[in-house]
């Protein structure tokens, strides 16, 4: 289970960041990426969605 402030990394290590908000739907988290200029990411159990482009999804 994730907590606010936890460091996370997606599968393959393409994105890493810090959880800034948790959602009560059983596993989704809003992640602020480490790299400057990247959009916030919605991380769920089975996919990663960039907040600025909902069509840009990848494996979690």
N, C-alpha and C positions, 0 to 999 in steps of 0.2 A: 504494500500500500504506500502511495506517495504522500508526502506532506509538503506544505508551503516551505520553500527554502531548500528543498532537496535538489541535488544536482542530478540531471538525467542526460542520457545519450540514446539516440535512436539506433535501431538495428543497423549495423554497418558503420556506425559512428559518424554519419554525415552531418548530424546536428547535435550540439550539446548546449545545455543551458540550465536555467534555474526555474523551478516551479514557482509561479507568482500567484496562482489561484487554482483551487480545486472545485470541481462541479459535483453535485450530489447524484449524478447518474451512474455511479459505480465505476469510476476509473479514469474519467477525462480530466486533463489538467492543462492549464494555460502556461506555456513555457516562454520565457524571455531568453533568446539565443545569446551565447557568449560573444559571437562576432558582431561588431558594430554594423548597423545598417540593415540587418536581417529583420524580417517581420516577426511578430509574435506567432507562436505555433500552438495549435490545439492538438494535444497528444491524447489519443484514446488507446484502448487495448489493441486495436487492429489496424490503425492508420494514423498518419500524421497529416495535418492540414494547415497550410500557411494561411494566416488570417487575411492577408491582403489579396489572396487568390484562392478561393475555395475549390477551384478545379485542379490545383497543384497538390496532389496527394501522393503519398508514398507509404511503404510498409513501416509499421511502428517499430 
